[in-house]
Amino acid sequence: MAESLFGIHGVALELRSQRMGMITSNIANAGTPGYKARDLDFAAALKASSQGAGTDQAVSQATRFRVPVMPSMDGNTVEMATEQTAFSENVVAYTATLSFIRGRVETVTRALKGE
């Protein structure tokens, strides 16, 4: 029922949440020598999920390591400007998806109440 009610947006919200976790992990490890920044190829994860892969499997298949513009001497590939930009973009997309889902729930609630 939830899948037909929310369509692809339920999966998209979960994938956006997973991506948020990756980006925040990158930011938290900005000073860790040898840490390799990762990101989620959202389109690839969504495609894998729509083809029947579970969320964890789709995330695993679509996880990519970032290629730094300016590599650091200690092997860490986190670039704060890149991470902050990715974080901001993901927040906007997450909020938009959440708003859509909230609208669907409100519509169903009004229909159930007979409004």
Secondary structure as GFF3:
##gff-version 3
##sequence-region A 1 115
A	DSSP	alpha_helix	2	6	.	.	.	ID=ss1
A	DSSP	alpha_helix	9	28	.	.	.	ID=ss2
A	DSSP	beta_strand	38	40	.	.	.	ID=ss3
A	DSSP	alpha_helix	42	50	.	.	.	ID=ss4
A	DSSP	alpha_helix	55	62	.	.	.	ID=ss5
A	DSSP	beta_strand	63	65	.	.	.	ID=ss6
A	DSSP	alpha_helix	80	113	.	.	.	ID=ss7
###
